[in-house]
Amino acid sequence: MTYRQMCFMENKHWYFKYRIKALSTIIDNFIIKENADILDVGVGTCTISKKLEEKGNCIHIDCNDKIIYDASEKGIEVIKCDIPWNMSHIDGKKFDYIVVFNLIEYLDKDVWSLDVLKSFLKEDGKILLTTLTNPLVYDMNDKLYNIKRRYWL
């Protein structure tokens, strides 16, 4: 599915509706600090990014020029960063929450990427992470979408 198709299907298909509801519930239950400093990693269609902006001061990052352009059209400012290789645009900043929803499975260096992201957390900060599960169902469809792996936990 292309990015445009995903944007179109987001409010129509049961999977995307459920996914947005589930991620919104995670945000509501775990981002409890008032005016939190939030790093949004991988903005996708911006639906979750808009929800995060309701919770505090957000910095949104992504590496995809098309997504960054589309986000600006939707009123979301996105900084271009390539995780974990180039995070210099946010050096020196610390966050209460780092949100990584359905992204880690696409990264070549997943553990290193999480270590780099962890370095941007405040002392009591939290990383909120969701990903694909059950490696037993990794298939050609995953390969087609450039998903590197699935996880047990």
Secondary structure, 3 states (H helix, E strand, C coil): CCHHHHHHHCCCCHHHHHHHHHHHHHHHHHCCCCCEEEEEECCCCCHHHHHHHCCEEEEEEECCHHHHHHHHHCCCCEEECECCCECHHHCCCCEEEEEEECCHHHCCCHHHHHHHHHCCEEEEEEEEEECCECHHHCCHHHHHCCCCCCECC
